[in-house]
Structures are given as C-alpha cells and as structure tokens.
Amino acid sequence: MPSFLRHLLSPLSLAGLVTILVVGLTLGVHTPGAGLRWAVLGLFLLLFAVHSQLPSREGVRLIAGVMQAVLAVAMVALEPRTGTAPILLVVLVAQLAEHWPPRVVLLIALAANVALYAVLKQAAFPQPLMIVLLYGGFQVFAALTAHYARSTALARDALARVNADLLATRALLADSARDAERLRLARELHDVAGHKLTAMRLNLRALAADPALAGRDGLLLAEQLSGELLTDIRQVVQSMRDDRGLDLDTALHALAAPFPRPRLQVQIAEGLRVTDPQLAETVLRLVQEALTNAARHADAGTVWLTMTKENSRLRIDIRDDGQRAERISEGNGIVGMRERLAVMQGELQLARTEHGGMHLIARLPA
C-alpha cells in the first residue's frame, strides 16, 4: 500500500477525516455563501490529507500547517453561529502534534485561538472567551493524544532497531565463537594426535627394520595404516584451519528481520570472505543506517545490498526503491557512515538510482 494511503488510513488520520466531513455536513448546501464555505473546507481537507507527504525541508510543511490554521479561523468567520467550525482547530492541533515538537504546536495553537477569540468577539458571539477555552481544552487533549501516540511509535521503532542490532551482533559472535572452537580443535589434533601418530609410525618403522620381525604382514599393515591415518588427520586439521570467514549473510538478514519495511535482499559474491570482525561490524552498521534512512526518508519498500571484490577492495552497493529529492542532503546518518568508514580507511559515494532512490557505494580494504 502506498505511504499516502497508509498514513491516511491510520486511526488518528481517519478520525480527523471523519470529523472534517461531519463539520461539512453542518454547513448546508443552499444557504447563502455555502460555495465559499465549502471551498475553504475543501482546501483545509486537502492540506490535511497531503500534510504528511509535503517536504519538511524549507518550511513547506510548516507553511501548510499555518495555512490550515488560517482556513479554520476563516471557517469560523464565515459560519460563526453554527458552532462546529472551531472543531477544525482541534483536528489541526492533533495533526501538528504528530509531526512537530510541542513548542511549534503551541505557537500555532496560541495564534489560532487568539484569532478565534477576535472573530467570535467581532461576530458578537456570547461568551467568546469561554468558547475559546472550551475548544482549547479539546485541543490540548488531542495534542497530548497525538504526541504520546507518536512517542510510542518512535519508542517501538527504536526498540526494534536495538533488537535487530542485538540479533545481528549475536549472529556474528556465534560465528566467531565457532571459528575459535574449530581452530582450537585443529590445534589439539595437530599437537596431540598428530604427534603421537608420528611417534607410533617411527616405532613401527624401527620394528619393521628388525631382522627378526622383517617381512611380517601384520607389522607392515600397521605401519601403512598409521601413515594413512596421519595423512587423514593432517587433511582434517588443514580443513578446520581454512578460514571460511564470518557469516555476514545471516547477520544481515537478522538485522533486517524485525522491520516489515523495507525488505532487505542480499547478494554476496561467491568466494567473498570477511574475516575481520571489525570490518564485519562496519558493514553491519552501514547497512543498518541505510535501512533506517530508506524507511524514514524515502519510504522504500525494498533495499538491495550487493557485496563484491573490486581491485583487492571490498565494494558494497546499497540501493533502495524510495523517492529522494534531486539534491541529496547529508544528514547525521550519512556523516556517521563516512566517519565509520574513515576509521577503516574506506570511502563513501552517494548517487540516485534511475528511479529516484538512493544508491550508496562504499569501498573498504578487503
């Protein structure tokens, strides 16, 4: 489902839409000035629906919020006697509290309520201050509800990220522990079994050289079997010493597992091995930040990760199917990526895919 519809059908947004439509039902159709009132309400509804899709940079979304406040007060001025138009301010404050810090919401709400009082006073509405205070109480309740809902969602996302981080780190640690245990067993086989088999074979050869025992089939067979066993043990030791690298594929999928969006698709070149735990940790953090950026800033559905070898260096390509601005601004996440890569003598390049998504290219010493 597109992000626009997903946000519009969320409980808070859906409640706001229903409330705005109910306010519209009180306006009437054939009353004088109904066309202007419906036009103002329609513009307010449109801005409410697209608010989350507007770019937050350059104050576009904030300007839209201020325009909604002006439209809500204008609705009160056009229909002061109905008494339902101030509800639009309650909806607006709840919407702003989902996207903006409390101080911004407070400033817009205060300005809108002062204007509301002035309009009601001008229209000779009885007890305008009481009306403003009453709707102000509703606004505070709506703002707190939206604020705590947003805080809960952010806390849930942060907890999911921490859990994913722990799962990925646990996968790497388990893989490192298996490698260490395999190396320990290889050393034990080489130092203990290999040493004793070598000594046994030397003794068998000495016995076979004794004229009294020379030519005995059993002795020759024992010497032959000891040689074969020693060769087999050396092959096992060599196989156990072979460094197969850390299992990055499992760790990366564990990192992305708790998130429903975006999905992570991993492609690691055949034969590519990462044996340095610090390098593996850097790759994990790079992918983690890329996933967070793709979900938070581009609403991507899929992230593709490709790891290859390029001129004795490790190349990591991360692409998403989100929508980015023409000019990619480097926030704290990208700066953190660059700093982490710099520690490993790596570098980072930014680009846009042909469909408007982000394309990260990282190069690290293999």
Secondary structure, 3 states (H helix, E strand, C coil): CCHHHHHHCCHHHHHHHHHHHHHHHCCCCCCCCHHHHHHHHHHHHHHHHHHHHCCCHHHHHHHHHHHHHHHHHHHHHHCCCCCCCCHHHHHHHHHHHHHCCHHHHHHHHHHHHHHHHHHHHHCCCCCHHHHHHHHHHHHHHHHHHHHHHHHHHHHHHHHHHHHHHHHHHHHHHHHHHHHHHHHHHHHHHHHHHHHHHHHHHHHHHHHHHCCCCCCCHHHHHHHHHHHHHHHHHHHHHHHHHCCCCCCHHHHHHHHHCCCCCCEEEEEECCCCCCCCHHHHHHHHHHHHHHHHHHHHHCCCCEEEEEEEEECCEEEEEEEECCCCCCCCCCCHHHHHHHHHHHHCCCEEEEEECCCCCEEEEEEEEC
